[in-house]
């Protein structure tokens, strides 16, 4: 997933995105299988860009959607944090740290995300 995200953020269009996506799908399938065999539960936190969704590039939007689709297709438990970030933005909370850095959350939004994850049963 990190490779897919990194390609969305830093990609220059020269990478074979289909090959990266295939690698991610295969790696997640293997990881999910290993965790099931080890009597563990795989949970994935899907971090969005820390900015208003309308400012995301098309590539960032597509990557986020692809990540969610891969996780759903593989039956992997996941938590999409984009709605939490959006609500924080709507509430006037600064979501970036440092300001202008769309890849890193502020302490305030991180706290909101953590609270939501706990309420949703991440650690159950």
Wavefront OBJ file of the C-alpha trace (Angstrom):
o trace
v 0.000 0.000 0.000
v 2.861 2.324 0.786
v 4.250 1.844 -2.740
v 0.864 2.707 -4.210
v 0.569 5.781 -2.003
v 4.136 6.858 -2.712
v 3.499 6.597 -6.426
v 0.413 8.795 -6.048
v 2.262 11.440 -4.092
v 5.648 11.438 -5.751
v 4.931 9.669 -9.010
v 6.118 11.252 -12.180
v 4.161 8.965 -14.493
v 7.195 6.877 -15.452
v 6.488 3.975 -13.088
v 4.467 0.991 -14.237
v 1.475 1.584 -11.972
v -0.237 -1.643 -13.019
v 2.824 -3.625 -11.934
v 2.975 -1.783 -8.614
v -0.734 -2.417 -8.041
v -0.284 -6.110 -8.848
v 2.632 -6.312 -6.391
v 0.550 -4.636 -3.690
v -2.398 -6.980 -4.300
v -0.145 -10.059 -4.110
v 1.687 -8.848 -1.003
v -1.569 -8.055 0.805
v -3.018 -11.429 -0.119
v 0.082 -13.140 1.299
v 0.094 -10.992 4.425
v -3.596 -11.621 5.081
v -3.055 -15.370 4.661
v -0.057 -15.387 7.018
v -1.928 -13.460 9.690
v -4.892 -15.866 9.468
v -2.554 -18.850 9.763
v -0.870 -17.249 12.756
v -4.239 -16.669 14.445
v -3.831 -12.924 14.110
v -6.028 -10.251 12.612
v -4.770 -7.886 9.931
v -6.151 -4.361 10.101
v -5.128 -1.583 7.737
v -5.438 2.133 8.426
v -5.963 4.033 5.191
v -4.493 7.499 5.594
v -5.701 10.176 3.215
v -3.945 13.262 2.044
v -4.236 15.797 4.840
v -5.995 18.410 2.737
v -9.457 19.165 1.395
v -10.435 16.335 -0.979
v -11.128 18.811 -3.780
v -7.428 19.772 -3.706
v -6.218 16.178 -4.147
v -4.781 15.425 -7.540
v -6.594 12.941 -9.746
v -3.768 10.504 -9.122
v -4.123 10.875 -5.343
v -7.896 10.298 -5.563
v -7.454 7.265 -7.778
v -4.789 5.775 -5.517
v -6.975 6.213 -2.436
v -9.909 4.558 -4.202
v -7.678 1.752 -5.478
v -6.339 1.059 -2.004
v -9.880 0.816 -0.619
v -10.911 -1.442 -3.495
v -7.929 -3.776 -2.993
v -8.662 -4.103 0.716
v -12.367 -4.732 0.124
v -11.665 -7.289 -2.620
v -9.268 -9.161 -0.353
v -11.670 -9.058 2.601
v -9.079 -7.233 4.679
v -10.398 -5.242 7.612
v -9.604 -1.598 7.051
v -10.389 1.847 8.367
v -10.630 4.760 5.940
v -9.630 7.915 7.787
v -10.556 10.349 4.988
v -14.006 11.154 6.450
v -12.451 11.944 9.839
v -9.958 14.326 8.241
v -12.730 15.943 6.188
v -14.837 16.544 9.303
v -11.831 18.048 11.079
v -11.280 20.420 8.154
v -14.966 21.376 8.216
v -14.657 22.042 11.966
v -11.736 24.404 11.341
v -9.070 22.082 12.743
v -5.572 22.389 11.276
v -4.884 18.927 9.859
v -1.309 19.325 8.627
v 1.932 19.386 10.566
v 3.798 21.346 9.509
v 1.264 23.480 7.651
v 1.489 22.794 3.929
v 2.606 19.174 4.431
v -0.269 17.060 3.111
v 1.414 13.785 4.076
v 1.614 14.299 7.845
v -1.224 14.891 10.314
v -1.345 17.498 13.028
v -1.623 16.349 16.637
v -5.213 17.592 16.690
v -6.371 15.488 13.757
v -4.286 12.523 14.915
v -6.184 12.661 18.200
v -9.485 12.664 16.348
v -8.402 9.738 14.218
v -7.258 7.776 17.283
v -10.539 8.423 19.083
v -12.543 7.285 16.068
v -10.408 4.169 15.621
v -10.924 3.216 19.259
v -14.686 3.793 18.965
v -14.746 1.650 15.801
v -13.066 -1.246 17.633
v -9.576 -1.216 16.148
v -8.140 -2.881 19.255
v -11.058 -5.208 20.016
l 1 2 3 4 5 6 7 8 9 10 11 12 13 14 15 16 17 18 19 20 21 22 23 24 25 26 27 28 29 30 31 32 33 34 35 36 37 38 39 40 41 42 43 44 45 46 47 48 49 50 51 52 53 54 55 56 57 58 59 60 61 62 63 64 65 66 67 68 69 70 71 72 73 74 75 76 77 78 79 80 81 82 83 84 85 86 87 88 89 90 91 92 93 94 95 96 97 98 99 100 101 102 103 104 105 106 107 108 109 110 111 112 113 114 115 116 117 118 119 120 121 122 123 124
